[in-house]
Amino acid sequence: MLPPGLSMLWESADPSGALAGRFGFTGFDAAAAWLATALEGTWGLTPGPCTRLVISDRNAIAWVGGLVVKWSCAPERFARLDAAARLLRDLAGLGAPVAAPVVATAGRDRAVLAGPAGPLSVVVLPEVEGDWLDVADPVAVHAAGACLARLHRDLATARPAVGPVGPPLAEAVREWLAGRDPGHVPAASRRLADLLDAAPVLEDEPQLVHLDFRAANVLTRGSSVVAVLDPDEVAPGHRVVDLAKASVHLGTRFTGWRPTPAPAQRTFRRGYESVRPLAPAEARWFEALLLWLGLQAVPGPDDPGGWAAAARRAARSADGDRVEFPPAAP
């Protein structure tokens, strides 16, 4: 798990400097004292000690006596974070493996409080014990795929899709190929263009999807999924896009940013289709989406994770090595 005390989640910045510069706290102890006051005054809780505090961009996460407290100093995201907290409660009510927010004394799932350097949007969640998903465990990977399919079902009923929906999928991919493809893997880009020309129309309506379903946000215990974390990126989209994005990034954790091995991708898809089989058009699109999202993940010539090699393998697979999946379980 994450180290005790103060640390950065994925950045190489000095955590003490980030804590002061982004949130205004002079140190770990000052942040812990502010948290204790906030939990008592706004949530009516008497918290235990703060054991760790992790900074990620303009967000922070603290572990306090069986609770996880998350806050953001980005006011432009406060409305979206409010919606994410309400969505968590809806999903928990449907039986999804998520942690419902602890309600503040004023009846809100999330509260905006005065911090030393400006307003902070704060949510309090119960801590869920578990390990990050291990993509080397095929039973856990299959379970994660099935979990994503059930999450899609729940997201479709939890709340109506709100917010802008992007351009049609084929248009978005063509636009990327024409103007934003850096050309790191030319053969894969050419293969993507060929797949796009033959891609059918997706007939499903966009709905809310997770968009950040990966090892760092999936907790397991005994190869079973016990919690899906971080719904902050939830937005309207196609389910097959979310499945493909999760397949590409499933193995990523914070600073461990490497492509998902192909066997794990296949197992993950089997798990998903054991609950929700892909429609024929979605299955055709899935091959192209794996390639597109894999190409977007290539960082450039300096590629220690091997993303370019993974894109080349995906292009060869899409060129003819089709994988047959067993029928979905009833």
C-alpha positions in Angstrom: 0.0 0.0 0.0 1.0 3.7 0.1 3.7 4.7 2.6 2.8 6.3 5.9 3.2 10.0 6.4 3.2 12.5 3.5 3.9 11.5 -0.1 3.1 12.2 -3.7 0.9 9.7 -5.6 2.6 9.8 -8.9 4.5 13.1 -9.3 8.2 13.6 -8.5 7.5 16.9 -6.7 8.5 17.5 -3.1 5.4 16.6 -1.0 6.0 19.2 1.7 6.3 21.9 -1.0 3.2 20.6 -2.8 1.2 20.6 0.5 2.1 24.2 1.2 2.0 25.5 -2.3 -1.3 23.9 -3.4 -3.3 23.7 -0.2 -1.6 26.1 2.2 -0.7 23.7 5.0 2.7 24.2 6.6 3.2 20.5 7.1 1.7 17.0 7.8 0.7 17.9 11.4 -1.0 21.1 10.3 -3.1 19.2 7.7 -3.9 16.5 10.2 -5.1 19.1 12.8 -7.3 20.8 10.1 -8.8 17.5 9.2 -9.6 16.6 12.8 -11.4 20.0 13.2 -13.3 19.5 9.9 -14.4 16.0 10.7 -15.6 17.0 14.2 -17.3 20.3 13.2 -18.8 19.3 9.8 -19.4 15.5 10.2 -19.7 15.2 13.9 -17.0 12.6 14.0 -14.2 12.2 16.5 -11.5 10.8 14.3 -8.5 8.7 15.1 -5.0 9.7 14.0 -4.1 10.6 10.5 -1.7 7.9 9.3 -1.0 9.0 5.7 -1.7 11.8 3.3 -1.1 11.5 -0.4 -1.1 14.4 -2.9 -2.3 14.0 -6.6 -2.2 17.1 -8.6 -4.7 19.5 -6.9 -6.3 16.7 -4.9 -5.3 15.1 -1.6 -6.3 11.8 0.1 -5.9 11.2 3.9 -6.4 8.1 5.9 -7.8 8.9 9.3 -8.9 6.2 11.7 -10.9 3.9 9.4 -11.9 6.8 7.1 -10.6 8.1 3.8 -10.9 11.9 3.4 -10.5 13.3 -0.1 -10.3 17.0 -0.9 -9.7 19.2 -3.9 -8.5 22.8 -4.2 -9.8 23.2 -7.8 -13.0 25.2 -7.6 -13.8 24.6 -11.3 -14.3 20.9 -10.4 -16.4 21.3 -7.3 -19.8 20.9 -9.1 -18.5 17.8 -10.9 -17.2 16.4 -7.6 -20.5 17.0 -5.9 -22.2 15.0 -8.7 -19.7 12.2 -8.3 -20.4 12.0 -4.6 -24.2 11.8 -5.2 -23.5 9.1 -7.8 -21.5 7.1 -5.3 -24.5 7.0 -3.0 -26.8 5.9 -5.8 -24.4 3.1 -6.9 -24.0 1.9 -3.3 -27.8 1.8 -3.1 -27.9 -0.4 -6.1 -25.4 -2.8 -4.5 -22.3 -1.8 -6.5 -19.0 -2.3 -4.7 -18.4 1.3 -3.9 -18.0 3.2 -0.6 -21.0 5.5 0.0 -20.0 8.9 1.4 -20.4 9.6 5.1 -23.1 12.2 5.3 -22.2 15.6 6.9 -24.3 17.0 9.7 -26.0 19.4 7.2 -27.1 16.4 5.1 -24.7 16.8 2.3 -22.4 14.1 0.8 -19.7 16.6 0.1 -18.9 19.9 1.8 -16.9 23.0 0.8 -14.8 24.2 3.7 -12.3 27.1 4.2 -8.7 25.9 3.9 -5.6 28.0 4.7 -5.2 28.9 1.0 -8.8 28.9 -0.2 -11.9 26.7 -0.4 -11.6 22.9 -0.3 -14.2 20.5 -1.5 -14.2 17.6 0.9 -15.8 14.1 1.0 -15.5 11.5 3.7 -15.6 7.8 2.8 -15.3 4.6 4.9 -12.0 2.8 4.3 -12.3 -0.5 2.4 -9.6 -3.0 3.1 -8.2 -4.7 0.0 -5.3 -5.0 -2.4 -4.9 -3.3 -5.8 -5.9 -5.5 -8.7 -3.1 -7.8 -9.8 -3.3 -8.4 -13.6 -1.2 -11.6 -13.1 -4.2 -13.1 -11.2 -6.6 -14.3 -14.0 -9.4 -15.1 -11.5 -9.2 -11.5 -10.2 -9.0 -10.1 -13.7 -12.0 -12.1 -14.9 -13.9 -10.8 -11.8 -12.9 -7.3 -12.6 -14.3 -7.6 -16.1 -17.6 -8.9 -14.8 -17.6 -6.1 -12.2 -17.2 -3.4 -15.0 -20.2 -4.9 -16.9 -22.3 -4.8 -13.7 -21.1 -1.2 -13.1 -22.2 -0.2 -16.5 -25.6 -1.7 -15.8 -25.8 0.3 -12.5 -24.5 3.5 -14.1 -27.3 3.3 -16.7 -29.9 3.4 -14.0 -28.3 5.4 -11.2 -28.7 8.8 -12.8 -29.4 10.1 -16.3 -26.4 11.0 -18.4 -25.6 14.7 -17.9 -23.0 16.9 -19.5 -21.8 17.1 -23.1 -21.4 14.0 -25.2 -18.4 14.2 -27.6 -18.6 13.9 -31.4 -19.5 10.5 -33.0 -16.9 7.9 -32.3 -15.7 7.5 -35.9 -15.4 11.3 -36.2 -13.3 11.5 -33.0 -10.9 8.8 -34.2 -10.5 10.3 -37.7 -9.9 13.7 -36.1 -7.2 12.2 -33.9 -5.5 10.4 -36.8 -5.6 13.5 -39.0 -4.3 16.1 -36.5 -3.1 14.7 -33.2 -1.4 11.3 -33.9 2.3 11.9 -33.2 3.2 9.0 -35.5 5.2 7.0 -33.0 4.0 3.7 -34.4 3.2 4.3 -38.1 2.2 0.7 -38.9 -0.4 0.7 -36.1 -1.8 4.1 -37.2 -2.2 2.7 -40.7 -4.0 -0.4 -39.4 -6.2 1.8 -37.3 -7.2 3.8 -40.3 -8.1 0.6 -42.2 -10.2 -0.6 -39.2 -12.0 2.7 -39.1 -13.0 2.5 -42.7 -14.7 -0.8 -42.1 -16.2 0.1 -38.7 -20.0 -0.2 -38.4 -22.3 2.3 -36.8 -22.6 1.9 -33.0 -26.3 1.8 -32.3 -26.1 2.0 -28.5 -26.9 5.3 -26.8 -24.0 6.9 -24.7 -24.5 6.5 -21.0 -22.5 7.2 -17.9 -19.3 5.2 -17.8 -16.3 5.1 -15.4 -13.4 6.1 -17.7 -10.7 5.3 -15.1 -11.2 1.6 -14.3 -7.8 0.2 -13.7 -5.6 -1.6 -11.1 -5.1 1.5 -9.0 -8.9 2.0 -8.7 -10.0 -1.7 -8.2 -9.5 -3.3 -4.8 -9.6 -7.1 -4.4 -9.7 -9.6 -1.6 -9.1 -13.2 -2.4 -9.4 -12.6 -6.1 -12.8 -11.0 -5.6 -13.5 -7.3 -6.3 -14.5 -5.5 -3.1 -14.4 -1.9 -4.2 -14.2 0.3 -7.3 -12.7 3.6 -6.4 -12.5 7.1 -7.9 -15.7 7.9 -9.9 -14.5 11.5 -10.4 -14.0 10.9 -14.2 -17.4 9.4 -14.8 -19.0 10.9 -17.9 -21.3 10.0 -20.8 -19.8 7.6 -23.3 -20.0 4.3 -25.1 -19.6 1.2 -22.9 -17.3 -0.5 -25.4 -15.0 2.6 -25.2 -14.9 2.3 -21.5 -14.2 -1.5 -21.8 -11.4 -0.9 -24.3 -9.8 1.9 -22.2 -9.9 -0.3 -19.1 -8.4 -3.2 -21.1 -5.5 -1.0 -22.2 -4.8 0.6 -18.8 -5.9 -2.2 -16.5 -2.4 -2.9 -15.2 -1.5 0.8 -14.5 -0.8 2.0 -10.9 0.4 5.5 -10.1 4.1 5.4 -11.2 3.9 1.9 -12.6 2.6 2.8 -16.0 2.8 -0.2 -18.3 0.5 -1.8 -20.8 -1.8 -4.6 -19.8 -0.5 -8.0 -21.0 -2.6 -9.4 -23.9 -3.6 -12.6 -21.9 -5.0 -10.3 -19.2 -6.9 -8.2 -21.7 -8.5 -11.4 -23.1 -9.4 -12.6 -19.7 -10.8 -9.2 -18.7 -13.0 -9.2 -21.8 -14.2 -12.7 -21.1 -15.2 -11.6 -17.6 -17.1 -8.6 -19.0 -18.9 -10.7 -21.6 -19.9 -13.3 -19.0 -22.3 -10.6 -17.8 -22.9 -8.4 -20.8 -22.0 -9.8 -24.3 -20.8 -7.2 -26.8 -23.1 -6.5 -29.7 -21.6 -7.4 -33.1 -20.9 -3.7 -33.9 -19.3 -3.3 -30.5 -17.1 -6.3 -31.0 -15.9 -4.9 -34.3 -15.1 -1.6 -32.7 -13.3 -3.1 -29.8 -10.3 -4.1 -31.9 -10.0 -0.6 -33.3 -10.4 1.0 -29.9 -7.7 -1.1 -28.3 -5.4 0.1 -31.1 -6.5 3.8 -30.8 -6.2 4.0 -27.0 -3.0 2.0 -27.0 -1.5 4.5 -29.5 -2.6 7.4 -27.4 -0.7 5.9 -24.4 2.7 5.8 -26.2 4.6 8.6 -24.4 7.2 9.1 -27.2 10.6 7.9 -28.1 11.4 7.5 -24.4 9.1 4.5 -23.7 10.4 2.4 -20.9 7.0 0.8 -20.3 6.8 -0.7 -23.8 3.7 1.0 -25.0 4.9 1.3 -28.7 5.7 -2.5 -28.7 2.2 -3.2 -27.3 0.6 -1.1 -30.0 2.6 -3.0 -32.7 1.4 -6.3 -31.3 -2.2 -5.0 -31.1 -2.0 -4.0 -34.8 -0.8 -7.5 -35.8 -3.6 -9.0 -33.8 -6.2 -6.7 -35.4 -4.8 -7.7 -38.7 -5.9 -11.3 -38.5 -5.3 -13.1 -35.2 -8.9 -13.0 -34.0 -9.7 -14.3 -30.6 -12.8 -16.4 -30.2 -14.7 -16.0 -26.9 -16.9 -18.6 -25.3 -20.6 -17.9 -25.0 -21.6 -15.7 -22.1 -22.7 -17.5 -18.9 -26.5 -17.4 -18.3 
